[in-house]
Amino acid sequence: MQDLLTQLSNLRRPRLLIRAARIGADTYRRESRLPRLLGYGVMPRTGPALVRLMAMEADMNAQRENGDACYSVAAHVELLTAVMGESRLLRAQAQAETPAAIT
């Protein structure tokens, strides 16, 4: 199985959705977004939250591709924004855990 960051780099979505989500990711706050998307209760760590968000986004993308009447562009952008925000947090955590190379 591919790691999360590789899966994210291989994700292909319409350019307009990605652009809108990138704008939203700049002001992403997980404390307010995750409970709305994943449900209230104990907030999951970044990795597990990202796995759940990616599964939800895959379902949402399938709705988009199938022309489902329940599909919402706004909800899809919100979900992609959370995916991008969580991936940025995951990358930051990975970089913080990797010791700096001595040159």
Secondary structure, DSSP 4 states (H G I P E B T S, - for coil): ---HHHHHHT----HHHHHHHHHHHTT--HHHHHHHHH-SSSPPPHHHHHHHHHHHHHHHHHHHHHT-TT--HHHHHHHHHHHHHHHHHHHHHHHHHSPPPP-
